Amino acid sequence: MAVTEGFTDLVRDLLADFGPVTIRNMFGGAGIYAGGVMFAILDDDVLYLKTDETSARVFREEGMEPFTYAMEGKGPIAMSYFEVPPRLLEAPEELVAWTHEAYRIACANKTKRPRKRR
């Protein structure tokens, strides 16, 4: 799980029309945030966007797979982030539209979560 500085810069440039984003390193990869909400992941120089059931189908139709990770002693665990189709890296306007949808989904998921009690 590594992300090169060059790929991070490329993604930041591609998302310029989306609006300001913060990219934070985490576990060898990075999370992409807007307004304090994480809506995308970078890992191994691959961009993944947050999905729900509906948008995940669109990613699958494009042949994309979800982000997975492995925990010691367990099989791979899939998350609700899917790899961005490579064609979108050549189509920034369309990528920004997909990014807005991922951000909307991430914001909706954030409001659905029950607050943790202390």
C-alpha positions in Angstrom: 0.0 0.0 0.0 1.9 3.0 -1.2 1.0 6.2 -3.0 3.6 8.1 -4.9 3.8 11.9 -4.7 3.3 12.1 -8.4 0.0 10.2 -8.4 -1.2 12.3 -5.4 -0.4 15.5 -7.4 -2.2 14.1 -10.5 -5.3 13.3 -8.5 -5.3 16.7 -6.8 -5.1 18.3 -10.3 -7.8 16.1 -11.7 -10.1 17.1 -8.8 -9.4 20.8 -9.0 -12.9 21.5 -10.5 -14.5 19.5 -7.7 -13.3 22.0 -5.1 -10.7 22.0 -2.3 -9.7 18.6 -1.0 -7.4 17.4 1.7 -5.3 14.3 1.1 -4.2 12.6 4.3 -1.8 9.7 4.5 -3.1 6.6 6.3 -1.9 3.0 6.5 0.5 3.5 3.6 -2.3 4.8 1.4 -4.3 8.1 1.6 -7.8 9.3 2.2 -9.3 12.2 0.3 -11.5 14.5 2.2 -13.8 17.5 1.5 -15.5 19.3 4.3 -14.1 16.8 6.8 -15.8 13.9 5.0 -13.7 11.1 3.4 -15.1 10.2 0.0 -12.1 8.6 -1.8 -9.0 6.5 -1.1 -5.6 6.3 -2.8 -3.7 3.1 -2.7 -1.0 1.7 -4.8 -1.5 4.6 -7.2 -5.1 3.7 -7.7 -8.0 6.1 -7.0 -11.1 4.6 -5.3 -14.4 6.4 -4.8 -17.1 5.8 -2.2 -20.1 3.9 -3.4 -23.6 2.8 -2.4 -25.5 -0.2 -3.9 -26.6 1.8 -6.9 -23.3 3.4 -7.8 -21.4 0.1 -7.1 -23.4 -1.5 -9.9 -22.1 1.2 -12.3 -18.5 0.6 -11.3 -19.0 -3.2 -11.7 -20.5 -2.6 -15.2 -17.2 -0.9 -16.0 -15.3 -4.0 -14.8 -14.0 -2.3 -11.6 -13.5 -4.0 -8.3 -13.9 -2.8 -4.7 -11.0 -1.8 -2.5 -10.0 -4.7 -0.4 -7.6 -5.2 2.5 -6.5 -8.3 4.5 -6.4 -8.6 8.2 -4.0 -11.2 9.8 -5.7 -14.5 9.9 -8.7 -13.4 7.8 -9.5 -13.3 4.1 -9.8 -10.1 2.1 -12.3 -7.6 3.3 -14.1 -5.5 0.6 -15.0 -1.9 1.4 -17.6 0.3 -0.3 -14.9 2.1 -2.4 -14.5 1.1 -6.0 -11.6 1.6 -8.4 -12.1 4.5 -10.8 -12.3 3.3 -14.4 -8.9 4.3 -16.0 -10.8 6.2 -18.8 -11.9 8.7 -16.2 -8.3 9.8 -15.6 -8.4 11.0 -19.2 -11.8 12.7 -18.7 -11.6 15.1 -15.8 -15.1 16.6 -16.3 -16.6 13.1 -16.0 -14.4 12.2 -13.1 -15.5 15.3 -11.2 -19.2 14.2 -11.8 -18.4 10.8 -10.4 -16.6 12.4 -7.5 -19.6 14.6 -6.6 -21.7 11.5 -6.4 -19.1 9.8 -4.2 -19.0 12.8 -1.9 -22.9 12.9 -1.7 -22.9 9.2 -0.8 -20.2 9.7 1.9 -22.1 12.6 3.4 -25.3 10.6 3.4 -23.5 7.7 5.2 -22.0 10.0 7.7 -25.4 11.3 8.8 -26.9 7.8 9.0 -24.4 6.6 11.6 -25.6 6.6 15.1 -23.4 8.6 17.5 -21.1 6.6 19.8 -21.9 6.8 23.4 -19.1 7.4 25.8 
